[in-house]
Amino acid sequence: MLLWNDEAVVTLNNFNTNIFDCYLGFLNGPLCHFTAFYGAPATHNRIHSWTLLKRLKDVAPMLPWMIIGDFNEILYNSNKQGGSLRRESQMEEFRSVLDFCNLTELNFTGEPFTWTKSRHQVETIQERLDWCFTNDLWVTHFQPLSTSHLDFYSSDHRAIAVNILPLNLHQQQSARKTRFRFEKMWLKEEEAAALIKDNWKFVTSGDITHFQSNLSTCTDALQRWHHHKFGQMKKDISKMQKTVAQLNNTADRTQAGVTQLQQSEKILDELLAYEEEYWHQRSRVDWLQCGDKNTKYFHAKASSRKANNTIKSLTNDLGLTVTGKENLTQFLVFEVYLFWSNESDTKSGSDGMSAMFYQNYWDIVGSSVTQLVLGILNDGNDMTQLNNSIITLIPKVPNPSEESALALKRTLETYHKASGQLLNNDKSVMSFSPNTSCAQNFFLCNIRDAYLCHERYLGLPSYSGRDKQELFSNIKEKDRLIWHHSTSGSYNVKSGFHLATHLEDQLQSSSSDANRDWWKFFWNLSLPPKIRIFSWKVIQHILPVAVALFKRKVIDSAACSLCNSSWESIGHALFGCSHAKNIWKESKFIIDFHKAQSMFNGDYLHYLSAVYTQEDFELFICLLWGIWTDRNRVFHGGKARMSSSIISYTTGFHRDYSRTKHLSNPSTAAAAEHSSTHQNSTHQTLHQHTPWSPPNINGFKLNVDAASNSDQQKLGIGAIIRSHDGMVVAALSKVVQGSFRSDEMEAKALFHALNWVSQSQLSITHIETDALRVSTALNSTKSDLSCFSDLIFDIRCLLSFFPSVLVSHAKRSANQAAHGLAKFALGLDEDISWVGEIPYPIFTVVVNDLNL
């Protein structure tokens, strides 16, 4: 967070999680380059921090530069106490960056270490991680800096402070004594309530003199009591801060010292809370209801208000400048009669008593106030003594001049006629009632050069007296969860599945080229579908063996149903079981049973596919299927077959299937050839060239298309309007920076084209686009959470200018003119439009469309 007061002029250059970079200036003072820096905490990311620091050097090489912050690095091992030594190469990188940027380390006051690990423990590690550096140009414009290492303030880092003083700084005026003001923090003190009760004397007559006497007596008593109880608050805070600092900085840490540190910090927090409330009242920040360790902010706000309100000199109508306290007092102060009114805790009357005094102690002073008011209203008592006020008119400008004073005077003179605020178009949006048409909305926004608000206005307009539930029922939430992996912006199972498989393909090695070639080989094996699916399950490790079923609590035991000697995994069921081993020993295949039993995700099958021919590997898979089929027969209560019969059956099954598949059928081939000829004819018919069709008589058709250049991040937009006789009315080639999805790109093209038509006051009756999704969405009433849907909404608003327009989809061959203009726009730096002539990039296309 970067904060500054009214005396500083800050121009922010850049900011992110690691830096605030800006130009820092002062009223009538020099300008400097200021950077608040945070170095990467992880050592392997530190190189990126140093690269960033080098680039910051070139932001303003001719200006004084100060950089301050937590660099998460030390310069030398002497900047560290406790723990292991820092690597020399790591510190050398930091020193090299500072030398490259011409930054110099500043002197400091206070403790040498700014960061402490485990501050509330006996064993700690301390380092100087927070630094302030300046370049060589700093001393030419500013006084030399010195860094102050302050206390920790509920953090593991010390606060560091520097005092920036220009070389030509003038001496500040001495402070003056302020008037009495009732303090808000007194409301929490029972002593204050008792003091007011003892000094407030009830008077039944309603006399103003007695009432003012009560106020004066309470004021004097409260001032004396405040000085006794809180007068030393600043000194008490300073004393307690020194105590906490000493306990933090002690070299020999003990458990008793840590306990004392925690108690001292608790007392300091209470004192700071009192101080915060004190300055909160004086800051007059009405929008901040309660503070959260913002004492410095409130103090700065009050000090800034005091600096702005301080009048050093005044010039009268004769041009005579008045200075000095007595002359200024005579010149400024005048008395007026005002009704007694106090609006908030931070605003008080001339007697120093704010509204909270009367609100909180009404049981004490209420009767006297009531009698006073009744005396004024009923008896006509004089109230002039009650309403003495001091009014000072101060122009709230940094450098007040005669022109600003005259402007203020004119404002005060015309205040009774009108009161309002200027509209900032850059920070304003326009909202309309539901009865306002989209055309009127867009027209008014163009006049005011303001943004159209697509969300329901959250305030309460004049018609809000109706049912509030109905009024707010359609308010659109500003924070929306959008699923970017579907076109609608909403999650569905299909998009979730595709994302999961895509991520899995990226993470697993199965997406490699070698694995992809193996899977192509696998699916081309000459195997029956049921055997191919069985082998796929083996490779995917999803066969329902006893271990898997037991894990899912389907069966009570994970033991093998054939040998009962081991847990039945896929490797055991197909290779390790005694029944399976007998079958493999009688077959022609040589099996490494150790590797086979430990098979995972079919890795052993991958190996065998490279050892055997395709035909032998197909027979091997069939034999696996035969072993699994026989296992299932036993599992479901049947008897196991002999090993030789299983081998004989699977071998014959594979031979018969292969022979049948490779037999050619002439009638089937003829039918396939006829089907292929028919499909090719249909394909050619469907892809015939579809020409552009002109609109009806007296109609005007707008054709729109988009083209993109992903390398240059450019979007080309083409639009052409033609009449019923094919003559060009107007055309546009527009270039837009950005890279978008295809549907968003086409929607943006239509949006910019309609905006161009509207601003050119052209007429259209028909719109054609070759983007089917755009035309479908515009002719539908559905909406979703996607960015595409927001674009469609904006297009509908523009279409309201053309109430009778028809939007339809056209094939690419019928949209060649707009496509050519879009491609041409990619090579442009500025937009080009044509009126009443054929654009030269598409001359041939327009002539061909006209002849057709």
Rosetta blueprint (number, residue, H / E / L):
1 M L
2 L L
3 L L
4 W L
5 N L
6 D L
7 E L
8 A E
9 V E
10 V E
11 T E
12 L E
13 N E
14 N E
15 F E
16 N L
17 T L
18 N L
19 I E
20 F E
21 D E
22 C E
23 Y E
24 L E
25 G E
26 F E
27 L L
28 N L
29 G L
30 P L
31 L E
32 C E
33 H E
34 F E
35 T E
36 A E
37 F E
38 Y E
39 G L
40 A L
41 P L
42 A L
43 T H
44 H H
45 N H
46 R H
47 I H
48 H H
49 S H
50 W H
51 T H
52 L H
53 L H
54 K H
55 R H
56 L H
57 K H
58 D L
59 V L
60 A L
61 P L
62 M L
63 L L
64 P L
65 W E
66 M E
67 I E
68 I E
69 G E
70 D E
71 F L
72 N L
73 E L
74 I L
75 L L
76 Y L
77 N H
78 S H
79 N H
80 K E
81 Q E
82 G L
83 G L
84 S L
85 L L
86 R L
87 R L
88 E H
89 S H
90 Q H
91 M H
92 E H
93 E H
94 F H
95 R H
96 S H
97 V H
98 L H
99 D H
100 F H
101 C L
102 N L
103 L L
104 T E
105 E E
106 L L
107 N L
108 F E
109 T E
110 G L
111 E L
112 P L
113 F L
114 T L
115 W E
116 T E
117 K E
118 S L
119 R L
120 H L
121 Q L
122 V L
123 E L
124 T L
125 I E
126 Q E
127 E E
128 R L
129 L L
130 D E
131 W E
132 C E
133 F E
134 T E
135 N L
136 D L
137 L L
138 W H
139 V H
140 T H
141 H L
142 F E
143 Q L
144 P L
145 L L
146 S L
147 T E
148 S E
149 H E
150 L L
151 D L
152 F L
153 Y L
154 S L
155 S L
156 D L
157 H E
158 R L
159 A L
160 I E
161 A E
162 V L
163 N L
164 I L
165 L L
166 P E
167 L L
168 N L
169 L L
170 H L
171 Q L
172 Q L
173 Q L
174 S L
175 A L
176 R L
177 K L
178 T L
179 R L
180 F L
181 R L
182 F L
183 E L
184 K H
185 M H
186 W H
187 L H
188 K H
189 E L
190 E H
191 E H
192 A H
193 A H
194 A H
195 L H
196 I H
197 K H
198 D H
199 N H
200 W L
201 K L
202 F L
203 V L
204 T L
205 S L
206 G L
207 D L
208 I H
209 T H
210 H H
211 F H
212 Q H
213 S H
214 N H
215 L H
216 S H
217 T H
218 C H
219 T H
220 D H
221 A H
222 L H
223 Q H
224 R H
225 W H
226 H H
227 H H
228 H H
229 K H
230 F L
231 G L
232 Q L
233 M H
234 K H
235 K H
236 D H
237 I H
238 S H
239 K H
240 M H
241 Q H
242 K H
243 T H
244 V H
245 A H
246 Q H
247 L H
248 N H
249 N H
250 T L
251 A L
252 D L
253 R L
254 T L
255 Q H
256 A H
257 G H
258 V H
259 T H
260 Q H
261 L H
262 Q H
263 Q H
264 S H
265 E H
266 K H
267 I H
268 L H
269 D H
270 E H
271 L H
272 L H
273 A H
274 Y H
275 E H
276 E H
277 E H
278 Y H
279 W H
280 H H
281 Q H
282 R H
283 S H
284 R L
285 V L
286 D L
287 W L
288 L L
289 Q L
290 C L
291 G L
292 D L
293 K L
294 N L
295 T H
296 K H
297 Y H
298 F H
299 H H
300 A H
301 K H
302 A H
303 S H
304 S H
305 R H
306 K H
307 A H
308 N H
309 N H
310 T L
311 I L
312 K L
313 S L
314 L E
315 T E
316 N L
317 D L
318 L L
319 G L
320 L L
321 T E
322 V E
323 T L
324 G L
325 K H
326 E H
327 N H
328 L H
329 T H
330 Q H
331 F H
332 L H
333 V L
334 F L
335 E L
336 V L
337 Y E
338 L L
339 F L
340 W L
341 S L
342 N L
343 E L
344 S L
345 D L
346 T L
347 K L
348 S E
349 G L
350 S L
351 D L
352 G L
353 M L
354 S E
355 A H
356 M H
357 F H
358 Y H
359 Q H
360 N H
361 Y L
362 W H
363 D H
364 I H
365 V H
366 G H
367 S H
368 S H
369 V H
370 T H
371 Q H
372 L H
373 V H
374 L H
375 G H
376 I H
377 L H
378 N H
379 D L
380 G L
381 N L
382 D L
383 M L
384 T L
385 Q L
386 L L
387 N L
388 N E
389 S L
390 I L
391 I L
392 T L
393 L L
394 I L
395 P L
396 K L
397 V L
398 P L
399 N L
400 P L
401 S L
402 E H
403 E H
404 S H
405 A H
406 L H
407 A H
408 L H
409 K H
410 R H
411 T H
412 L H
413 E H
414 T L
415 Y L
416 H L
417 K L
418 A L
419 S L
420 G L
421 Q L
422 L L
423 L L
424 N L
425 N H
426 D H
427 K H
428 S L
429 V E
430 M E
431 S L
432 F L
433 S L
434 P L
435 N L
436 T L
437 S L
438 C H
439 A H
440 Q H
441 N H
442 F H
443 F H
444 L H
445 C H
446 N H
447 I H
448 R H
449 D L
450 A L
451 Y E
452 L E
453 C L
454 H L
455 E L
456 R L
457 Y L
458 L L
459 G L
460 L L
461 P L
462 S L
463 Y L
464 S L
465 G L
466 R L
467 D L
468 K H
469 Q H
470 E H
471 L H
472 F H
473 S L
474 N L
475 I L
476 K L
477 E L
478 K L
479 D L
480 R L
481 L L
482 I L
483 W L
484 H L
485 H L
486 S L
487 T L
488 S L
489 G L
490 S L
491 Y L
492 N L
493 V H
494 K H
495 S H
496 G H
497 F H
498 H H
499 L H
500 A H
501 T H
502 H H
503 L H
504 E H
505 D H
506 Q H
507 L H
508 Q L
509 S H
510 S H
511 S H
512 S L
513 D H
514 A H
515 N H
516 R H
517 D H
518 W H
519 W H
520 K H
521 F H
522 F H
523 W H
524 N L
525 L L
526 S L
527 L L
528 P L
529 P H
530 K H
531 I H
532 R H
533 I H
534 F H
535 S H
536 W H
537 K H
538 V H
539 I H
540 Q L
541 H L
542 I L
543 L L
544 P L
545 V L
546 A H
547 V H
548 A H
549 L H
550 F H
551 K H
552 R L
553 K L
554 V L
555 I L
556 D L
557 S L
558 A L
559 A E
560 C L
561 S L
562 L L
563 C L
564 N L
565 S L
566 S L
567 W E
568 E L
569 S L
570 I H
571 G H
572 H H
573 A H
574 L H
575 F H
576 G H
577 C L
578 S H
579 H H
580 A H
581 K H
582 N H
583 I H
584 W H
585 K H
586 E H
587 S L
588 K L
589 F L
590 I L
591 I L
592 D L
593 F H
594 H H
595 K H
596 A H
597 Q H
598 S L
599 M L
600 F L
601 N L
602 G L
603 D H
604 Y H
605 L H
606 H H
607 Y H
608 L H
609 S H
610 A H
611 V H
612 Y L
613 T L
614 Q H
615 E H
616 D H
617 F H
618 E H
619 L H
620 F H
621 I H
622 C H
623 L H
624 L H
625 W H
626 G H
627 I H
628 W H
629 T H
630 D H
631 R H
632 N H
633 R H
634 V H
635 F H
636 H L
637 G L
638 G L
639 K L
640 A L
641 R L
642 M L
643 S H
644 S H
645 S H
646 I H
647 I H
648 S H
649 Y H
650 T H
651 T H
652 G H
653 F H
654 H H
655 R H
656 D H
657 Y H
658 S H
659 R H
660 T H
661 K H
662 H H
663 L L
664 S L
665 N L
666 P H
667 S H
668 T H
669 A H
670 A H
671 A H
672 A H
673 E H
674 H H
675 S H
676 S H
677 T H
678 H H
679 Q H
680 N H
681 S H
682 T H
683 H H
684 Q H
685 T H
686 L H
687 H L
688 Q L
689 H L
690 T L
691 P L
692 W L
693 S L
694 P L
695 P L
696 N L
697 I L
698 N L
699 G L
700 F E
701 K E
702 L E
703 N E
704 V E
705 D E
706 A E
707 A E
708 S E
709 N E
710 S L
711 D L
712 Q L
713 Q L
714 K E
715 L E
716 G E
717 I E
718 G E
719 A E
720 I E
721 I E
722 R E
723 S E
724 H L
725 D L
726 G L
727 M L
728 V E
729 V E
730 A E
731 A E
732 L E
733 S E
734 K E
735 V E
736 V E
737 Q E
738 G L
739 S L
740 F L
741 R L
742 S H
743 D H
744 E H
745 M H
746 E H
747 A H
748 K H
749 A H
750 L H
751 F H
752 H H
753 A H
754 L H
755 N H
756 W H
757 V H
758 S H
759 Q H
760 S L
761 Q L
762 L L
763 S L
764 I L
765 T L
766 H E
767 I E
768 E E
769 T E
770 D L
771 A L
772 L H
773 R H
774 V H
775 S H
776 T H
777 A H
778 L H
779 N L
780 S L
781 T L
782 K L
783 S L
784 D L
785 L L
786 S L
787 C H
788 F H
789 S H
790 D H
791 L H
792 I H
793 F H
794 D H
795 I H
796 R H
797 C H
798 L H
799 L H
800 S L
801 F L
802 F L
803 P L
804 S L
805 V L
806 L E
807 V E
808 S E
809 H E
810 A L
811 K L
812 R H
813 S H
814 A H
815 N H
816 Q H
817 A H
818 A H
819 H H
820 G H
821 L H
822 A H
823 K H
824 F H
825 A H
826 L L
827 G L
828 L L
829 D L
830 E L
831 D L
832 I E
833 S E
834 W E
835 V E
836 G L
837 E L
838 I L
839 P L
840 Y H
841 P H
842 I H
843 F H
844 T H
845 V H
846 V H
847 V H
848 N H
849 D H
850 L H
851 N H
852 L L
